[in-house]
Amino acid sequence: MLNYRLFEEKDYPFFAELISASEAWHEEECRPDQAEEYMTSYKMYKGTWLIWMKSAEEIGISFHLNWAPSNEKPWIGTVLIHPEHRKQGLAKKVIEQISAQLKSDGHKAVFAGCPASRLDWLKFLGRCGFEQLKSEKDSEGKDYIITVKPV
């Protein structure tokens, strides 16, 4: 079982390290030196940033919302696992634990979205139980796939 704690100011270097280790995330979201600015841009959503640990070792970070303005439902926005701990099913376990908490809070489903061009991300979401709900374009015309998973 994984443990987690709330993200703290001291965790920015770890977040930057995870961003550096994920070229795809870096390309889609932000550069490592923008980690603090990136997180600040999400404060208005009142989501939860968590640091995930296996035993006492930090292995990843996640961000989720219990209520998103787009559809008034919970969303998982970020799951990043340190490269030394990838391919062990840990990201899937993070999603399972977030989903279980959302279920205990009375939610019926959780949503996630990603760029339509990130097929590896979509396959991962599929392996975690998400199904494609719809596609949509952002304000710049970029295609996104919106997925949903029962909790």
Disulfide bonds with the S-S distance in Angstrom:
none
